Amino acid sequence: MKIRVEALKHLSHFSENFLSQYAKNRNFDFGKNKRDNTSCLSKYITHRVIDELEVIQSAHSKYPYTTVEKFIQEVCWRTYWKGWLELRPNVWKSYRDDLLKLQDEKKNTSYLNAIHGATSVECFNDWVNELKETGYLHNHARMWFASIWIFTLKLPWQLGADFFLKHLLDGDAASNTLSWRWVAGLQTKGKHYLATSWNINKFSAKKYDNLKLNEKANSLFESNNFTPIPLHFDKTENDNSLFLAHNLDSSYLLKHTKKMFSHYALFDFNKVLENESYSKKVIDFKAQINFEILEQIKNDFQSNLILDNADGLFKIVEEKNIKSIIMPYLACGYENDFINELREKIRIFYLARDYDQFCFPFSTKGFFAFKDQIHKILTKFL
């Protein structure tokens, strides 16, 4: 896959030239044309064009652990968020239910001004335009953005999370939803994040005069307590099976299947995401990955089968007498919601990576408890 070669080249370049200074420089947003202080690998990792272990292994092989500890922790944050949400899927369901209730809010002038970058907060407007143009924002800018959205503009956090998820090339349901909850003071109850003028001007390349932010806001509150539920990982059945590749685990074919299954196809979720109003930039990026996965399926398994709806899948199952469908594990998100509806009618198994099965159960509490387990993760997989 060309995009995988691109990602590996990017990883190597960052590791060899900028990784050693990551801990020192990572919090600075130097602008969209100077991103060497961050890896910018997130869009590849979200789609597992390259996976978390590859990134961790690359960092660990270049420098002593003390030099790359912060970088590895940041990679592990993604794993922690995913595991945390998998243990509490009702958080995602609650978020989706809230979005339905908030649809009328999207007609309000304050919301429309926010998503069009027409507010009275200059830095916020700049970030809106950068997000739409590039599909990316520096992590520090994401925190500032979310804080201003919630506490200064006083807009529902769910609509801000929705705006991010549908415009970020690295948009990930777990990291995005839970990060917005954290800024709001819901994830770690009562502990919110407030953007301040001095912090924005210290860490961003462009300096902003006369920022008028709400720097004394209280955290948001919710009455729900989301109790963890036991994790379940499927045991697959390979008898006359159909393996459905997808772009949220793009490298699974390369590493794991080795012609284990009877039939191979690509499931294209872009119609699902278009119905959820994802941006064209995000859809186009996912389409590029889909194209390359399909090319790989053609070359390695002599199949050009691509599916994008339930009826097409049911037809193939009947025509080929498919006994079981296998997919790389889908975590909480719109794609998983779509497949879960089908799982009520047809046998679909999720094939989870060893890394996920090992790490997700460590996400029962806060990240600091997860961080204490990183040495176990490294010992097992490096």
Secondary structure in CASP SS format (residue, H / E / C, confidence):
PFRMAT SS
TARGET T0000
AUTHOR 0000-0000-0000
METHOD secondary structure of the structure
MODEL  1
M C 1.00
K H 1.00
I H 1.00
R H 1.00
V H 1.00
E H 1.00
A H 1.00
L H 1.00
K H 1.00
H H 1.00
L H 1.00
S H 1.00
H H 1.00
F H 1.00
S H 1.00
E H 1.00
N H 1.00
F C 1.00
L H 1.00
S H 1.00
Q H 1.00
Y H 1.00
A H 1.00
K H 1.00
N H 1.00
R C 1.00
N C 1.00
F C 1.00
D E 1.00
F C 1.00
G C 1.00
K C 1.00
N C 1.00
K C 1.00
R C 1.00
D C 1.00
N C 1.00
T C 1.00
S C 1.00
C C 1.00
L C 1.00
S H 1.00
K H 1.00
Y H 1.00
I H 1.00
T H 1.00
H C 1.00
R C 1.00
V C 1.00
I C 1.00
D C 1.00
E H 1.00
L H 1.00
E H 1.00
V H 1.00
I H 1.00
Q H 1.00
S H 1.00
A H 1.00
H H 1.00
S H 1.00
K H 1.00
Y C 1.00
P C 1.00
Y H 1.00
T H 1.00
T H 1.00
V H 1.00
E H 1.00
K H 1.00
F H 1.00
I H 1.00
Q H 1.00
E H 1.00
V H 1.00
C H 1.00
W H 1.00
R H 1.00
T H 1.00
Y H 1.00
W H 1.00
K H 1.00
G H 1.00
W H 1.00
L H 1.00
E H 1.00
L H 1.00
R C 1.00
P H 1.00
N H 1.00
V H 1.00
W H 1.00
K H 1.00
S H 1.00
Y H 1.00
R H 1.00
D H 1.00
D H 1.00
L H 1.00
L H 1.00
K H 1.00
L C 1.00
Q H 1.00
D H 1.00
E H 1.00
K H 1.00
K H 1.00
N C 1.00
T H 1.00
S H 1.00
Y H 1.00
L H 1.00
N H 1.00
A H 1.00
I H 1.00
H C 1.00
G C 1.00
A C 1.00
T C 1.00
S C 1.00
V C 1.00
E H 1.00
C H 1.00
F H 1.00
N H 1.00
D H 1.00
W H 1.00
V H 1.00
N H 1.00
E H 1.00
L H 1.00
K H 1.00
E H 1.00
T H 1.00
G C 1.00
Y C 1.00
L C 1.00
H C 1.00
N H 1.00
H H 1.00
A H 1.00
R H 1.00
M H 1.00
W H 1.00
F H 1.00
A H 1.00
S H 1.00
I H 1.00
W H 1.00
I H 1.00
F H 1.00
T H 1.00
L C 1.00
K C 1.00
L C 1.00
P C 1.00
W H 1.00
Q H 1.00
L H 1.00
G H 1.00
A H 1.00
D H 1.00
F H 1.00
F H 1.00
L H 1.00
K C 1.00
H C 1.00
L C 1.00
L C 1.00
D C 1.00
G C 1.00
D C 1.00
A H 1.00
A H 1.00
S H 1.00
N H 1.00
T H 1.00
L H 1.00
S H 1.00
W H 1.00
R H 1.00
W H 1.00
V H 1.00
A H 1.00
G C 1.00
L C 1.00
Q C 1.00
T C 1.00
K C 1.00
G C 1.00
K C 1.00
H C 1.00
Y C 1.00
L C 1.00
A C 1.00
T C 1.00
S H 1.00
W H 1.00
N H 1.00
I H 1.00
N H 1.00
K H 1.00
F H 1.00
S E 1.00
A C 1.00
K C 1.00
K C 1.00
Y C 1.00
D C 1.00
N C 1.00
L C 1.00
K C 1.00
L C 1.00
N C 1.00
E C 1.00
K C 1.00
A C 1.00
N C 1.00
S C 1.00
L C 1.00
F C 1.00
E C 1.00
S C 1.00
N C 1.00
N C 1.00
F C 1.00
T C 1.00
P C 1.00
I C 1.00
P C 1.00
L C 1.00
H C 1.00
F C 1.00
D C 1.00
K C 1.00
T C 1.00
E C 1.00
N C 1.00
D C 1.00
N C 1.00
S E 1.00
L E 1.00
F E 1.00
L E 1.00
A E 1.00
H C 1.00
N C 1.00
L C 1.00
D C 1.00
S C 1.00
S C 1.00
Y H 1.00
L H 1.00
L H 1.00
K H 1.00
H H 1.00
T H 1.00
K C 1.00
K C 1.00
M C 1.00
F C 1.00
S C 1.00
H E 1.00
Y E 1.00
A E 1.00
L E 1.00
F E 1.00
D C 1.00
F C 1.00
N H 1.00
K H 1.00
V H 1.00
L H 1.00
E H 1.00
N H 1.00
E C 1.00
S C 1.00
Y C 1.00
S C 1.00
K H 1.00
K H 1.00
V H 1.00
I H 1.00
D H 1.00
F H 1.00
K H 1.00
A H 1.00
Q H 1.00
I H 1.00
N H 1.00
F H 1.00
E H 1.00
I H 1.00
L H 1.00
E H 1.00
Q H 1.00
I H 1.00
K H 1.00
N H 1.00
D H 1.00
F H 1.00
Q C 1.00
S C 1.00
N C 1.00
L C 1.00
I E 1.00
L E 1.00
D C 1.00
N C 1.00
A H 1.00
D H 1.00
G H 1.00
L H 1.00
F H 1.00
K H 1.00
I H 1.00
V H 1.00
E H 1.00
E H 1.00
K C 1.00
N C 1.00
I C 1.00
K C 1.00
S E 1.00
I E 1.00
I E 1.00
M E 1.00
P E 1.00
Y C 1.00
L C 1.00
A C 1.00
C C 1.00
G C 1.00
Y H 1.00
E H 1.00
N H 1.00
D H 1.00
F H 1.00
I H 1.00
N H 1.00
E H 1.00
L H 1.00
R C 1.00
E C 1.00
K C 1.00
I C 1.00
R C 1.00
I E 1.00
F E 1.00
Y E 1.00
L E 1.00
A C 1.00
R C 1.00
D H 1.00
Y H 1.00
D H 1.00
Q H 1.00
F H 1.00
C H 1.00
F H 1.00
P H 1.00
F H 1.00
S C 1.00
T C 1.00
K C 1.00
G C 1.00
F H 1.00
F H 1.00
A H 1.00
F H 1.00
K H 1.00
D C 1.00
Q C 1.00
I H 1.00
H H 1.00
K H 1.00
I H 1.00
L H 1.00
T H 1.00
K H 1.00
F H 1.00
L C 1.00
END
